[in-house]
Amino acid sequence: MPVSPKIISTLFALSAMTAASTTVLAAPAKKPTVAEAERFLADTEERLNKLNNEQAKGAWVGSNFITDDTEAIASFFAERYLTAAGEAAIAARRFNGLKLPEASARKMMLLQQTLVFADAKEREQYAQLQAAMNGAYGKAKYCPKKTDGTAGACMPLGEMEKVLASSRDEAKLKEMWTGWHAQSPAYKQKYTEYVALSNKGAKQMGFVDTGAMWRAQYDMPPEAFSAEMERLWQQVKPLYDALHTYTRYKLRQTYGPDVVPLTGPIPAHLFGNMWSQSWNNLYPLLKPATGASSFDLGKVLEERKTDAKQMTQYAERFYTSLGMQKLPETFWERSLLTKPRDRDVVCHASAWPLNEKDDVRIKMCITPTAEDFTTIHHELGHIYYFLGYTKQPYLFRNGANDGFHEAIGDTIALSITPSYLQKVGLMDQAPDANADIGQLLERALSKVAILPFAYSVDKWRWDVYSGKTKPADYDKSWWQLREQYMGMKRPVAADASGAGFDAGAKYHVAADVPYARYFLADMLQFQFHRALCREAGYTGPLHRCSVYDNAKAGAKLQQMLAMGTSKPWPEELKAISGEDKIDGGALLDYFAPLKTWLDTQNAAFAAAEKK
């Protein structure tokens, strides 16, 4: 996940203008000119760039040293940027209707896609609420009681996730799941206040609500974006349904029919992940009876005592093999790659640009696992995107859309194939071709399983922001969507009082980070992968392609990265793929052999159940 200027502009936004500058922004009586508009844009970009750098440093400290003081520092700088961005957005309205050069017109449009608070107290409150929720999430712990009723050792999220990943004790899984989800109601009231305040800011910029403002950031009307999301979901839904059905049968074999029903939603705590968004940890239960590879990347990394820096260097070498630059020395000096022993940090992996030059950093608690090996390749995708568009003016220093930003690293991760692992010395011998199904299944447990989750998180928030879902119905709506799209249910009955806040147990809700980007990224990465493989001259099965060490594919990728958000995303999609519409067909092509296998397995299971 990146923390970049425009991505966080709907969350933070940065520095109070002086009284003099406010006076300058007051609308003069005379009709504006193109020359005035260009001067306004130049001054605004210079100011926002400076304030964004300050805000980024404050946010970095706030996430890496979680205290009341650092929370206040992060809030202070966030409010400063929010003030300046809001005043600039209002001032930009004066030039609406003026015929400007294409680039300038796009900058004016981007400037006005931000929250605005006319009241200084509201700006301050917004920044404080955001910082408080982020801090509360990072500090949350579950403190189980011992058998004698006394308090036991408190468990942070990371420890609880390890239990969910490895245990097959259904009662223990339920305890971890409910223990973590019991933490978020503590900041539900803050979230409720935050939603109301955020909507107020969105309305001041002419949007119906914050959800509509989010959806308007995709070069199409909000309602058109909603329809596009549903179109893409329906395109790939048959693959998810096949994976869900197969997983149900395997979970029934493991936990029994009393826990896993033959039809209807499956309890959410059984999927090896706190939010059931990734099912990778179920692979030992789900892997094919024959033909699956016995290779364990995590075991290799652990046996070699691969440390966090070495994990990151593997990922860096992938990008340099494509012709990209080495990471700056400051990256290694300033990034947080391991969990500190002496303080709380937000361990959720994120990539950060702290200035317009080359101060880029990673914040991640890296461990020698296959999952983290993939994640660090993903996070460096953000870093190389940041570096790719540094020469763009401030307002164009972002991804074509936020889904692009997430898709770049995921595209590279699709090239973590046996051939790649052999080339970098992590695998001695490639598995037989009949092991492809196992490899595809393991990848589908993250890439396919997350699709309905990524869609429904923001679908839930769109209803929250629109007022369709009231605070008392947060959990009810959350679980209706999870049942409809994911085929899952709450492991235990929800709080009948309506005080629950299960959505807030997810970082991106507590931090108010839009989630549709991950759904789009899942689609885009396969489109990008297919395009880069074609550019590299590859003609075999899509799932076996790796573009590692291919400069031609790297040049194609870098061409798009350098564009930033200077063009509408369909143009940038066309630059890399030749297509101007997001297409789930590439994902379906990639997993086509798996879909055939799943259908065969599910038919056999269904026949056995009838006997």
Protein Blocks (a to p, Z undefined) as FASTA:
>chain_A
ZZdfklmmmmmccddddfklmmmmpccfbdcdfklmmmmmmmmmmmmmmmmmmmmmmmmm
mmmmccfklmmmmmmmmmmmmmmmmmmmmmmmmmgoiacdfklmmmmmmmmmccddfblk
lmmmmmmmmmmmmmmmmmpccddddfkopacddddfklmmmmmmmpccfklmmmmmmmmm
mmmmmmmmmmmmmmmmmmmmmmmnopablmlmmmmmnopafklmmmmmmmmmmmmmmmmm
mmmmmmmmmmmmmnopklmcfbdcddfklnopaklpacklmmmmmpcfbhpafbdfklmm
mmnopafklmmmmmmmmmmmnopacddfklmmmmcfbdcfkbccdfbgcdddfbfklmcc
ddddddddfklmmmmmmmmmmmmmmmmmmmpcfklnccfblmlmmmmmmmmmmmmcfklm
mmnopafbdcdfklmmmmmmmmmmmmmmmmmmmmmmmmmmmmmmnomacfklmmmmmmmm
mmmmnopacfbdcdfklpacfklmpmklmnopafklmmmmmmmmmmmmmmmmmmnopabd
fklpcfehiaklmmmmmmmmmnmmmbcfklmmmmmnopabdcfklmmmmmmmmmmmmmmm
mmmmmmmmmZZ
